[in-house]
Amino acid sequence: MGGNCKSCGSNCNSCSWNTCGECNSGYCLDNGECIKCIDNCKKCTKESNGKTKCEKCYSLYALDLTNNQCLHCPNN
């Protein structure tokens, strides 16, 4: 059987049948597509209100759960 390879789509790490199954860092799944997390967020999820909730920030950033922000750590 011959097949054609197609792109998974923007910011998608792996997909099947044109539906993303895993997004790159800094993005989360929303109905098979990747949407951007908040700034400096490495891993997020989409909430029922349509906003993203950060679960893990990139290194040198700390997660402020109250405001859903990744804040830059102070020097040292």
mmCIF file of the N, C-alpha and C atoms, coordinates in Angstrom:
data_MODEL
# 
_entry.id   MODEL 
# 
loop_
_atom_site.group_PDB 
_atom_site.id 
_atom_site.type_symbol 
_atom_site.label_atom_id 
_atom_site.label_alt_id 
_atom_site.label_comp_id 
_atom_site.label_asym_id 
_atom_site.label_entity_id 
_atom_site.label_seq_id 
_atom_site.pdbx_PDB_ins_code 
_atom_site.Cartn_x 
_atom_site.Cartn_y 
_atom_site.Cartn_z 
_atom_site.occupancy 
_atom_site.B_iso_or_equiv 
_atom_site.pdbx_formal_charge 
_atom_site.auth_seq_id 
_atom_site.auth_comp_id 
_atom_site.auth_asym_id 
_atom_site.auth_atom_id 
_atom_site.pdbx_PDB_model_num 
ATOM 1   N N  . MET A 1 1  ? 0.840   -1.168 0.000  1.00 0.00 ? 1  MET A N  1 
ATOM 2   C CA . MET A 1 1  ? 0.000   0.000  0.000  1.00 0.00 ? 1  MET A CA 1 
ATOM 3   C C  . MET A 1 1  ? 0.885   1.231  0.000  1.00 0.00 ? 1  MET A C  1 
ATOM 4   N N  . GLY A 1 2  ? 0.627   2.138  -0.880 1.00 0.00 ? 2  GLY A N  1 
ATOM 5   C CA . GLY A 1 2  ? 1.370   3.386  -0.941 1.00 0.00 ? 2  GLY A CA 1 
ATOM 6   C C  . GLY A 1 2  ? 0.730   4.414  -0.030 1.00 0.00 ? 2  GLY A C  1 
ATOM 7   N N  . GLY A 1 3  ? 1.574   5.197  0.588  1.00 0.00 ? 3  GLY A N  1 
ATOM 8   C CA . GLY A 1 3  ? 1.041   6.223  1.485  1.00 0.00 ? 3  GLY A CA 1 
ATOM 9   C C  . GLY A 1 3  ? 1.794   7.518  1.294  1.00 0.00 ? 3  GLY A C  1 
ATOM 10  N N  . ASN A 1 4  ? 1.211   8.551  1.747  1.00 0.00 ? 4  ASN A N  1 
ATOM 11  C CA . ASN A 1 4  ? 1.844   9.858  1.692  1.00 0.00 ? 4  ASN A CA 1 
ATOM 12  C C  . ASN A 1 4  ? 2.110   10.352 3.099  1.00 0.00 ? 4  ASN A C  1 
ATOM 13  N N  . CYS A 1 5  ? 3.295   10.905 3.290  1.00 0.00 ? 5  CYS A N  1 
ATOM 14  C CA . CYS A 1 5  ? 3.636   11.501 4.576  1.00 0.00 ? 5  CYS A CA 1 
ATOM 15  C C  . CYS A 1 5  ? 3.192   12.958 4.584  1.00 0.00 ? 5  CYS A C  1 
ATOM 16  N N  . LYS A 1 6  ? 2.576   13.351 5.677  1.00 0.00 ? 6  LYS A N  1 
ATOM 17  C CA . LYS A 1 6  ? 2.117   14.727 5.814  1.00 0.00 ? 6  LYS A CA 1 
ATOM 18  C C  . LYS A 1 6  ? 2.666   15.302 7.116  1.00 0.00 ? 6  LYS A C  1 
ATOM 19  N N  . SER A 1 7  ? 2.796   16.600 7.141  1.00 0.00 ? 7  SER A N  1 
ATOM 20  C CA . SER A 1 7  ? 3.268   17.281 8.332  1.00 0.00 ? 7  SER A CA 1 
ATOM 21  C C  . SER A 1 7  ? 2.251   17.137 9.461  1.00 0.00 ? 7  SER A C  1 
ATOM 22  N N  . CYS A 1 8  ? 2.763   16.998 10.685 1.00 0.00 ? 8  CYS A N  1 
ATOM 23  C CA . CYS A 1 8  ? 1.881   16.924 11.858 1.00 0.00 ? 8  CYS A CA 1 
ATOM 24  C C  . CYS A 1 8  ? 1.246   18.268 12.157 1.00 0.00 ? 8  CYS A C  1 
ATOM 25  N N  . GLY A 1 9  ? 1.838   19.321 11.686 1.00 0.00 ? 9  GLY A N  1 
ATOM 26  C CA . GLY A 1 9  ? 1.315   20.651 11.966 1.00 0.00 ? 9  GLY A CA 1 
ATOM 27  C C  . GLY A 1 9  ? 2.274   21.433 12.835 1.00 0.00 ? 9  GLY A C  1 
ATOM 28  N N  . SER A 1 10 ? 2.001   22.687 12.951 1.00 0.00 ? 10 SER A N  1 
ATOM 29  C CA . SER A 1 10 ? 2.870   23.587 13.683 1.00 0.00 ? 10 SER A CA 1 
ATOM 30  C C  . SER A 1 10 ? 2.936   23.231 15.163 1.00 0.00 ? 10 SER A C  1 
ATOM 31  N N  . ASN A 1 11 ? 4.155   23.125 15.700 1.00 0.00 ? 11 ASN A N  1 
ATOM 32  C CA . ASN A 1 11 ? 4.441   22.877 17.111 1.00 0.00 ? 11 ASN A CA 1 
ATOM 33  C C  . ASN A 1 11 ? 3.963   21.528 17.624 1.00 0.00 ? 11 ASN A C  1 
ATOM 34  N N  . CYS A 1 12 ? 3.721   20.589 16.739 1.00 0.00 ? 12 CYS A N  1 
ATOM 35  C CA . CYS A 1 12 ? 3.314   19.241 17.117 1.00 0.00 ? 12 CYS A CA 1 
ATOM 36  C C  . CYS A 1 12 ? 4.531   18.314 17.098 1.00 0.00 ? 12 CYS A C  1 
ATOM 37  N N  . ASN A 1 13 ? 4.697   17.531 18.159 1.00 0.00 ? 13 ASN A N  1 
ATOM 38  C CA . ASN A 1 13 ? 5.831   16.624 18.280 1.00 0.00 ? 13 ASN A CA 1 
ATOM 39  C C  . ASN A 1 13 ? 5.531   15.262 17.654 1.00 0.00 ? 13 ASN A C  1 
ATOM 40  N N  . SER A 1 14 ? 4.290   14.788 17.774 1.00 0.00 ? 14 SER A N  1 
ATOM 41  C CA . SER A 1 14 ? 3.898   13.520 17.151 1.00 0.00 ? 14 SER A CA 1 
ATOM 42  C C  . SER A 1 14 ? 2.405   13.557 16.843 1.00 0.00 ? 14 SER A C  1 
ATOM 43  N N  . CYS A 1 15 ? 2.031   12.870 15.764 1.00 0.00 ? 15 CYS A N  1 
ATOM 44  C CA . CYS A 1 15 ? 0.624   12.868 15.368 1.00 0.00 ? 15 CYS A CA 1 
ATOM 45  C C  . CYS A 1 15 ? 0.257   11.560 14.689 1.00 0.00 ? 15 CYS A C  1 
ATOM 46  N N  . SER A 1 16 ? -1.031  11.381 14.497 1.00 0.00 ? 16 SER A N  1 
ATOM 47  C CA . SER A 1 16 ? -1.564  10.230 13.803 1.00 0.00 ? 16 SER A CA 1 
ATOM 48  C C  . SER A 1 16 ? -2.809  10.679 13.054 1.00 0.00 ? 16 SER A C  1 
ATOM 49  N N  . TRP A 1 17 ? -2.866  10.389 11.770 1.00 0.00 ? 17 TRP A N  1 
ATOM 50  C CA . TRP A 1 17 ? -4.011  10.736 10.931 1.00 0.00 ? 17 TRP A CA 1 
ATOM 51  C C  . TRP A 1 17 ? -4.349  12.227 11.036 1.00 0.00 ? 17 TRP A C  1 
ATOM 52  N N  . ASN A 1 18 ? -3.322  13.057 10.916 1.00 0.00 ? 18 ASN A N  1 
ATOM 53  C CA . ASN A 1 18 ? -3.465  14.520 10.915 1.00 0.00 ? 18 ASN A CA 1 
ATOM 54  C C  . ASN A 1 18 ? -4.006  15.104 12.224 1.00 0.00 ? 18 ASN A C  1 
ATOM 55  N N  . THR A 1 19 ? -3.947  14.339 13.301 1.00 0.00 ? 19 THR A N  1 
ATOM 56  C CA . THR A 1 19 ? -4.352  14.822 14.620 1.00 0.00 ? 19 THR A CA 1 
ATOM 57  C C  . THR A 1 19 ? -3.152  14.745 15.540 1.00 0.00 ? 19 THR A C  1 
ATOM 58  N N  . CYS A 1 20 ? -2.812  15.853 16.151 1.00 0.00 ? 20 CYS A N  1 
ATOM 59  C CA . CYS A 1 20 ? -1.649  15.892 17.027 1.00 0.00 ? 20 CYS A CA 1 
ATOM 60  C C  . CYS A 1 20 ? -1.937  15.103 18.304 1.00 0.00 ? 20 CYS A C  1 
ATOM 61  N N  . GLY A 1 21 ? -0.952  14.341 18.749 1.00 0.00 ? 21 GLY A N  1 
ATOM 62  C CA . GLY A 1 21 ? -1.069  13.580 19.986 1.00 0.00 ? 21 GLY A CA 1 
ATOM 63  C C  . GLY A 1 21 ? -0.195  14.130 21.085 1.00 0.00 ? 21 GLY A C  1 
ATOM 64  N N  . GLU A 1 22 ? 0.865   14.860 20.701 1.00 0.00 ? 22 GLU A N  1 
ATOM 65  C CA . GLU A 1 22 ? 1.791   15.439 21.676 1.00 0.00 ? 22 GLU A CA 1 
ATOM 66  C C  . GLU A 1 22 ? 2.402   16.701 21.086 1.00 0.00 ? 22 GLU A C  1 
ATOM 67  N N  . CYS A 1 23 ? 2.367   17.771 21.865 1.00 0.00 ? 23 CYS A N  1 
ATOM 68  C CA . CYS A 1 23 ? 2.902   19.056 21.404 1.00 0.00 ? 23 CYS A CA 1 
ATOM 69  C C  . CYS A 1 23 ? 4.335   19.259 21.885 1.00 0.00 ? 23 CYS A C  1 
ATOM 70  N N  . ASN A 1 24 ? 5.031   20.156 21.220 1.00 0.00 ? 24 ASN A N  1 
ATOM 71  C CA . ASN A 1 24 ? 6.368   20.555 21.643 1.00 0.00 ? 24 ASN A CA 1 
ATOM 72  C C  . ASN A 1 24 ? 6.277   21.320 22.961 1.00 0.00 ? 24 ASN A C  1 
ATOM 73  N N  . SER A 1 25 ? 7.410   21.481 23.624 1.00 0.00 ? 25 SER A N  1 
ATOM 74  C CA . SER A 1 25 ? 7.469   22.273 24.853 1.00 0.00 ? 25 SER A CA 1 
ATOM 75  C C  . SER A 1 25 ? 6.941   23.675 24.588 1.00 0.00 ? 25 SER A C  1 
ATOM 76  N N  . GLY A 1 26 ? 6.189   24.199 25.545 1.00 0.00 ? 26 GLY A N  1 
ATOM 77  C CA . GLY A 1 26 ? 5.632   25.545 25.415 1.00 0.00 ? 26 GLY A CA 1 
ATOM 78  C C  . GLY A 1 26 ? 4.260   25.579 24.762 1.00 0.00 ? 26 GLY A C  1 
ATOM 79  N N  . TYR A 1 27 ? 3.711   24.389 24.441 1.00 0.00 ? 27 TYR A N  1 
ATOM 80  C CA . TYR A 1 27 ? 2.398   24.281 23.803 1.00 0.00 ? 27 TYR A CA 1 
ATOM 81  C C  . TYR A 1 27 ? 1.609   23.150 24.449 1.00 0.00 ? 27 TYR A C  1 
ATOM 82  N N  . CYS A 1 28 ? 0.278   23.224 24.362 1.00 0.00 ? 28 CYS A N  1 
ATOM 83  C CA . CYS A 1 28 ? -0.565  22.141 24.878 1.00 0.00 ? 28 CYS A CA 1 
ATOM 84  C C  . CYS A 1 28 ? -1.649  21.804 23.858 1.00 0.00 ? 28 CYS A C  1 
ATOM 85  N N  . LEU A 1 29 ? -2.204  20.616 24.013 1.00 0.00 ? 29 LEU A N  1 
ATOM 86  C CA . LEU A 1 29 ? -3.221  20.128 23.080 1.00 0.00 ? 29 LEU A CA 1 
ATOM 87  C C  . LEU A 1 29 ? -4.577  20.773 23.320 1.00 0.00 ? 29 LEU A C  1 
ATOM 88  N N  . ASP A 1 30 ? -5.232  21.098 22.221 1.00 0.00 ? 30 ASP A N  1 
ATOM 89  C CA . ASP A 1 30 ? -6.597  21.605 22.241 1.00 0.00 ? 30 ASP A CA 1 
ATOM 90  C C  . ASP A 1 30 ? -7.304  21.030 21.025 1.00 0.00 ? 30 ASP A C  1 
ATOM 91  N N  . ASN A 1 31 ? -8.076  19.974 21.233 1.00 0.00 ? 31 ASN A N  1 
ATOM 92  C CA . ASN A 1 31 ? -8.799  19.310 20.138 1.00 0.00 ? 31 ASN A CA 1 
ATOM 93  C C  . ASN A 1 31 ? -7.882  18.920 18.983 1.00 0.00 ? 31 ASN A C  1 
ATOM 94  N N  . GLY A 1 32 ? -6.734  18.321 19.312 1.00 0.00 ? 32 GLY A N  1 
ATOM 95  C CA . GLY A 1 32 ? -5.823  17.827 18.290 1.00 0.00 ? 32 GLY A CA 1 
ATOM 96  C C  . GLY A 1 32 ? -4.885  18.860 17.708 1.00 0.00 ? 32 GLY A C  1 
ATOM 97  N N  . GLU A 1 33 ? -4.949  20.103 18.186 1.00 0.00 ? 33 GLU A N  1 
ATOM 98  C CA . GLU A 1 33 ? -4.054  21.156 17.718 1.00 0.00 ? 33 GLU A CA 1 
ATOM 99  C C  . GLU A 1 33 ? -3.252  21.694 18.901 1.00 0.00 ? 33 GLU A C  1 
ATOM 100 N N  . CYS A 1 34 ? -2.100  22.283 18.603 1.00 0.00 ? 34 CYS A N  1 
ATOM 101 C CA . CYS A 1 34 ? -1.229  22.812 19.650 1.00 0.00 ? 34 CYS A CA 1 
ATOM 102 C C  . CYS A 1 34 ? -1.447  24.308 19.821 1.00 0.00 ? 34 CYS A C  1 
ATOM 103 N N  . ILE A 1 35 ? -1.712  24.708 21.062 1.00 0.00 ? 35 ILE A N  1 
ATOM 104 C CA . ILE A 1 35 ? -1.860  26.129 21.372 1.00 0.00 ? 35 ILE A CA 1 
ATOM 105 C C  . ILE A 1 35 ? -0.743  26.537 22.326 1.00 0.00 ? 35 ILE A C  1 
ATOM 106 N N  . LYS A 1 36 ? -0.346  27.800 22.249 1.00 0.00 ? 36 LYS A N  1 
ATOM 107 C CA . LYS A 1 36 ? 0.786   28.297 23.018 1.00 0.00 ? 36 LYS A CA 1 
ATOM 108 C C  . LYS A 1 36 ? 0.430   28.458 24.491 1.00 0.00 ? 36 LYS A C  1 
ATOM 109 N N  . CYS A 1 37 ? 1.377   28.047 25.332 1.00 0.00 ? 37 CYS A N  1 
ATOM 110 C CA . CYS A 1 37 ? 1.261   28.282 26.777 1.00 0.00 ? 37 CYS A CA 1 
ATOM 111 C C  . CYS A 1 37 ? 1.584   29.744 27.059 1.00 0.00 ? 37 CYS A C  1 
ATOM 112 N N  . ILE A 1 38 ? 1.427   30.167 28.312 1.00 0.00 ? 38 ILE A N  1 
ATOM 113 C CA . ILE A 1 38 ? 1.816   31.519 28.692 1.00 0.00 ? 38 ILE A CA 1 
ATOM 114 C C  . ILE A 1 38 ? 3.327   31.655 28.533 1.00 0.00 ? 38 ILE A C  1 
ATOM 115 N N  . ASP A 1 39 ? 3.825   32.865 28.528 1.00 0.00 ? 39 ASP A N  1 
ATOM 116 C CA . ASP A 1 39 ? 5.255   33.118 28.366 1.00 0.00 ? 39 ASP A CA 1 
ATOM 117 C C  . ASP A 1 39 ? 6.072   32.370 29.409 1.00 0.00 ? 39 ASP A C  1 
ATOM 118 N N  . ASN A 1 40 ? 7.169   31.776 28.961 1.00 0.00 ? 40 ASN A N  1 
ATOM 119 C CA . ASN A 1 40 ? 8.147   31.064 29.787 1.00 0.00 ? 40 ASN A CA 1 
ATOM 120 C C  . ASN A 1 40 ? 7.609   29.794 30.428 1.00 0.00 ? 40 ASN A C  1 
ATOM 121 N N  . CYS A 1 41 ? 6.475   29.298 29.980 1.00 0.00 ? 41 CYS A N  1 
ATOM 122 C CA . CYS A 1 41 ? 5.889   28.061 30.486 1.00 0.00 ? 41 CYS A CA 1 
ATOM 123 C C  . CYS A 1 41 ? 6.285   26.901 29.575 1.00 0.00 ? 41 CYS A C  1 
ATOM 124 N N  . LYS A 1 42 ? 6.795   25.837 30.183 1.00 0.00 ? 42 LYS A N  1 
ATOM 125 C CA . LYS A 1 42 ? 7.253   24.668 29.430 1.00 0.00 ? 42 LYS A CA 1 
ATOM 126 C C  . LYS A 1 42 ? 6.126   23.664 29.180 1.00 0.00 ? 42 LYS A C  1 
ATOM 127 N N  . LYS A 1 43 ? 5.235   23.497 30.179 1.00 0.00 ? 43 LYS A N  1 
ATOM 128 C CA . LYS A 1 43 ? 4.152   22.513 30.065 1.00 0.00 ? 43 LYS A CA 1 
ATOM 129 C C  . LYS A 1 43 ? 2.876   23.117 30.627 1.00 0.00 ? 43 LYS A C  1 
ATOM 130 N N  . CYS A 1 44 ? 1.794   23.052 29.838 1.00 0.00 ? 44 CYS A N  1 
ATOM 131 C CA . CYS A 1 44 ? 0.525   23.613 30.284 1.00 0.00 ? 44 CYS A CA 1 
ATOM 132 C C  . CYS A 1 44 ? -0.622  22.714 29.843 1.00 0.00 ? 44 CYS A C  1 
ATOM 133 N N  . THR A 1 45 ? -1.798  23.017 30.375 1.00 0.00 ? 45 THR A N  1 
ATOM 134 C CA . THR A 1 45 ? -3.032  22.336 29.982 1.00 0.00 ? 45 THR A CA 1 
ATOM 135 C C  . THR A 1 45 ? -4.087  23.396 29.685 1.00 0.00 ? 45 THR A C  1 
ATOM 136 N N  . LYS A 1 46 ? -5.049  23.028 28.889 1.00 0.00 ? 46 LYS A N  1 
ATOM 137 C CA . LYS A 1 46 ? -6.140  23.956 28.578 1.00 0.00 ? 46 LYS A CA 1 
ATOM 138 C C  . LYS A 1 46 ? -7.270  23.711 29.562 1.00 0.00 ? 46 LYS A C  1 
ATOM 139 N N  . GLU A 1 47 ? -7.771  24.796 30.145 1.00 0.00 ? 47 GLU A N  1 
ATOM 140 C CA . GLU A 1 47 ? -8.868  24.708 31.089 1.00 0.00 ? 47 GLU A CA 1 
ATOM 141 C C  . GLU A 1 47 ? -10.207 24.866 30.376 1.00 0.00 ? 47 GLU A C  1 
ATOM 142 N N  . SER A 1 48 ? -11.282 24.546 31.066 1.00 0.00 ? 48 SER A N  1 
ATOM 143 C CA . SER A 1 48 ? -12.616 24.618 30.472 1.00 0.00 ? 48 SER A CA 1 
ATOM 144 C C  . SER A 1 48 ? -13.011 26.051 30.106 1.00 0.00 ? 48 SER A C  1 
ATOM 145 N N  . ASN A 1 49 ? -12.383 27.054 30.743 1.00 0.00 ? 49 ASN A N  1 
ATOM 146 C CA . ASN A 1 49 ? -12.698 28.445 30.423 1.00 0.00 ? 49 ASN A CA 1 
ATOM 147 C C  . ASN A 1 49 ? -11.959 28.936 29.179 1.00 0.00 ? 49 ASN A C  1 
ATOM 148 N N  . GLY A 1 50 ? -11.157 28.064 28.555 1.00 0.00 ? 50 GLY A N  1 
ATOM 149 C CA . GLY A 1 50 ? -10.457 28.404 27.323 1.00 0.00 ? 50 GLY A CA 1 
ATOM 150 C C  . GLY A 1 50 ? -9.040  28.918 27.523 1.00 0.00 ? 50 GLY A C  1 
ATOM 151 N N  . LYS A 1 51 ? -8.664  29.189 28.760 1.00 0.00 ? 51 LYS A N  1 
ATOM 152 C CA . LYS A 1 51 ? -7.315  29.674 29.043 1.00 0.00 ? 51 LYS A CA 1 
ATOM 153 C C  . LYS A 1 51 ? -6.381  28.507 29.309 1.00 0.00 ? 51 LYS A C  1 
ATOM 154 N N  . THR A 1 52 ? -5.078  28.769 29.188 1.00 0.00 ? 52 THR A N  1 
ATOM 155 C CA . THR A 1 52 ? -4.104  27.732 29.503 1.00 0.00 ? 52 THR A CA 1 
ATOM 156 C C  . THR A 1 52 ? -3.628  27.898 30.937 1.00 0.00 ? 52 THR A C  1 
ATOM 157 N N  . LYS A 1 53 ? -3.359  26.781 31.596 1.00 0.00 ? 53 LYS A N  1 
ATOM 158 C CA . LYS A 1 53 ? -2.856  26.771 32.965 1.00 0.00 ? 53 LYS A CA 1 
ATOM 159 C C  . LYS A 1 53 ? -1.463  26.153 32.935 1.00 0.00 ? 53 LYS A C  1 
ATOM 160 N N  . CYS A 1 54 ? -0.482  26.914 33.396 1.00 0.00 ? 54 CYS A N  1 
ATOM 161 C CA . CYS A 1 54 ? 0.886   26.422 33.388 1.00 0.00 ? 54 CYS A CA 1 
ATOM 162 C C  . CYS A 1 54 ? 1.086   25.390 34.493 1.00 0.00 ? 54 CYS A C  1 
ATOM 163 N N  . GLU A 1 55 ? 1.786   24.305 34.169 1.00 0.00 ? 55 GLU A N  1 
ATOM 164 C CA . GLU A 1 55 ? 2.110   23.266 35.140 1.00 0.00 ? 55 GLU A CA 1 
ATOM 165 C C  . GLU A 1 55 ? 3.600   23.247 35.462 1.00 0.00 ? 55 GLU A C  1 
ATOM 166 N N  . LYS A 1 56 ? 4.417   23.702 34.497 1.00 0.00 ? 56 LYS A N  1 
ATOM 167 C CA . LYS A 1 56 ? 5.864   23.679 34.698 1.00 0.00 ? 56 LYS A CA 1 
ATOM 168 C C  . LYS A 1 56 ? 6.499   24.780 33.858 1.00 0.00 ? 56 LYS A C  1 
ATOM 169 N N  . CYS A 1 57 ? 7.362   25.572 34.498 1.00 0.00 ? 57 CYS A N  1 
ATOM 170 C CA . CYS A 1 57 ? 8.063   26.658 33.803 1.00 0.00 ? 57 CYS A CA 1 
ATOM 171 C C  . CYS A 1 57 ? 9.419   26.167 33.299 1.00 0.00 ? 57 CYS A C  1 
ATOM 172 N N  . TYR A 1 58 ? 9.986   26.903 32.361 1.00 0.00 ? 58 TYR A N  1 
ATOM 173 C CA . TYR A 1 58 ? 11.345  26.627 31.916 1.00 0.00 ? 58 TYR A CA 1 
ATOM 174 C C  . TYR A 1 58 ? 12.307  26.903 33.069 1.00 0.00 ? 58 TYR A C  1 
ATOM 175 N N  . SER A 1 59 ? 13.532  26.383 32.964 1.00 0.00 ? 59 SER A N  1 
ATOM 176 C CA . SER A 1 59 ? 14.526  26.620 34.014 1.00 0.00 ? 59 SER A CA 1 
ATOM 177 C C  . SER A 1 59 ? 14.780  28.121 34.159 1.00 0.00 ? 59 SER A C  1 
ATOM 178 N N  . LEU A 1 60 ? 15.145  28.527 35.342 1.00 0.00 ? 60 LEU A N  1 
ATOM 179 C CA . LEU A 1 60 ? 15.364  29.915 35.750 1.00 0.00 ? 60 LEU A CA 1 
ATOM 180 C C  . LEU A 1 60 ? 14.054  30.689 35.927 1.00 0.00 ? 60 LEU A C  1 
ATOM 181 N N  . TYR A 1 61 ? 12.912  29.993 35.895 1.00 0.00 ? 61 TYR A N  1 
ATOM 182 C CA . TYR A 1 61 ? 11.611  30.608 36.142 1.00 0.00 ? 61 TYR A CA 1 
ATOM 183 C C  . TYR A 1 61 ? 10.876  29.798 37.203 1.00 0.00 ? 61 TYR A C  1 
ATOM 184 N N  . ALA A 1 62 ? 10.093  30.483 38.016 1.00 0.00 ? 62 ALA A N  1 
ATOM 185 C CA . ALA A 1 62 ? 9.304   29.843 39.066 1.00 0.00 ? 62 ALA A CA 1 
ATOM 186 C C  . ALA A 1 62 ? 7.827   30.086 38.789 1.00 0.00 ? 62 ALA A C  1 
ATOM 187 N N  . LEU A 1 63 ? 7.022   29.080 39.081 1.00 0.00 ? 63 LEU A N  1 
ATOM 188 C CA . LEU A 1 63 ? 5.596   29.160 38.812 1.00 0.00 ? 63 LEU A CA 1 
ATOM 189 C C  . LEU A 1 63 ? 4.866   29.840 39.967 1.00 0.00 ? 63 LEU A C  1 
ATOM 190 N N  . ASP A 1 64 ? 4.173   30.912 39.657 1.00 0.00 ? 64 ASP A N  1 
ATOM 191 C CA . ASP A 1 64 ? 3.305   31.618 40.597 1.00 0.00 ? 64 ASP A CA 1 
ATOM 192 C C  . ASP A 1 64 ? 1.893   31.086 40.362 1.00 0.00 ? 64 ASP A C  1 
ATOM 193 N N  . LEU A 1 65 ? 1.456   30.162 41.216 1.00 0.00 ? 65 LEU A N  1 
ATOM 194 C CA . LEU A 1 65 ? 0.158   29.515 41.031 1.00 0.00 ? 65 LEU A CA 1 
ATOM 195 C C  . LEU A 1 65 ? -1.009  30.480 41.192 1.00 0.00 ? 65 LEU A C  1 
ATOM 196 N N  . THR A 1 66 ? -0.852  31.490 42.020 1.00 0.00 ? 66 THR A N  1 
ATOM 197 C CA . THR A 1 66 ? -1.925  32.439 42.256 1.00 0.00 ? 66 THR A CA 1 
ATOM 198 C C  . THR A 1 66 ? -2.283  33.206 40.987 1.00 0.00 ? 66 THR A C  1 
ATOM 199 N N  . ASN A 1 67 ? -1.260  33.615 40.239 1.00 0.00 ? 67 ASN A N  1 
ATOM 200 C CA . ASN A 1 67 ? -1.475  34.429 39.043 1.00 0.00 ? 67 ASN A CA 1 
ATOM 201 C C  . ASN A 1 67 ? -1.215  33.694 37.734 1.00 0.00 ? 67 ASN A C  1 
ATOM 202 N N  . ASN A 1 68 ? -0.903  32.393 37.819 1.00 0.00 ? 68 ASN A N  1 
ATOM 203 C CA . ASN A 1 68 ? -0.604  31.591 36.624 1.00 0.00 ? 68 ASN A CA 1 
ATOM 204 C C  . ASN A 1 68 ? 0.449   32.264 35.753 1.00 0.00 ? 68 ASN A C  1 
ATOM 205 N N  . GLN A 1 69 ? 1.598   32.579 36.380 1.00 0.00 ? 69 GLN A N  1 
ATOM 206 C CA . GLN A 1 69 ? 2.705   33.218 35.677 1.00 0.00 ? 69 GLN A CA 1 
ATOM 207 C C  . GLN A 1 69 ? 4.002   32.477 35.977 1.00 0.00 ? 69 GLN A C  1 
ATOM 208 N N  . CYS A 1 70 ? 4.928   32.566 35.033 1.00 0.00 ? 70 CYS A N  1 
ATOM 209 C CA . CYS A 1 70 ? 6.283   32.074 35.250 1.00 0.00 ? 70 CYS A CA 1 
ATOM 210 C C  . CYS A 1 70 ? 7.167   33.298 35.477 1.00 0.00 ? 70 CYS A C  1 
ATOM 211 N N  . LEU A 1 71 ? 7.652   33.432 36.694 1.00 0.00 ? 71 LEU A N  1 
ATOM 212 C CA . LEU A 1 71 ? 8.448   34.592 37.078 1.00 0.00 ? 71 LEU A CA 1 
ATOM 213 C C  . LEU A 1 71 ? 9.918   34.250 37.048 1.00 0.00 ? 71 LEU A C  1 
ATOM 214 N N  . HIS A 1 72 ? 10.717  35.157 36.533 1.00 0.00 ? 72 HIS A N  1 
ATOM 215 C CA . HIS A 1 72 ? 12.163  34.963 36.447 1.00 0.00 ? 72 HIS A CA 1 
ATOM 216 C C  . HIS A 1 72 ? 12.759  34.912 37.858 1.00 0.00 ? 72 HIS A C  1 
ATOM 217 N N  . CYS A 1 73 ? 13.589  33.906 38.098 1.00 0.00 ? 73 CYS A N  1 
ATOM 218 C CA . CYS A 1 73 ? 14.243  33.770 39.398 1.00 0.00 ? 73 CYS A CA 1 
ATOM 219 C C  . CYS A 1 73 ? 15.282  34.879 39.562 1.00 0.00 ? 73 CYS A C  1 
ATOM 220 N N  . PRO A 1 74 ? 15.511  35.327 40.800 1.00 0.00 ? 74 PRO A N  1 
ATOM 221 C CA . PRO A 1 74 ? 16.538  36.345 41.021 1.00 0.00 ? 74 PRO A CA 1 
ATOM 222 C C  . PRO A 1 74 ? 17.933  35.788 40.738 1.00 0.00 ? 74 PRO A C  1 
ATOM 223 N N  . ASN A 1 75 ? 18.878  36.659 40.474 1.00 0.00 ? 75 ASN A N  1 
ATOM 224 C CA . ASN A 1 75 ? 20.257  36.216 40.235 1.00 0.00 ? 75 ASN A CA 1 
ATOM 225 C C  . ASN A 1 75 ? 20.758  35.458 41.453 1.00 0.00 ? 75 ASN A C  1 
ATOM 226 N N  . ASN A 1 76 ? 21.566  34.435 41.184 1.00 0.00 ? 76 ASN A N  1 
ATOM 227 C CA . ASN A 1 76 ? 22.137  33.564 42.215 1.00 0.00 ? 76 ASN A CA 1 
ATOM 228 C C  . ASN A 1 76 ? 21.084  32.729 42.902 1.00 0.00 ? 76 ASN A C  1 
# 
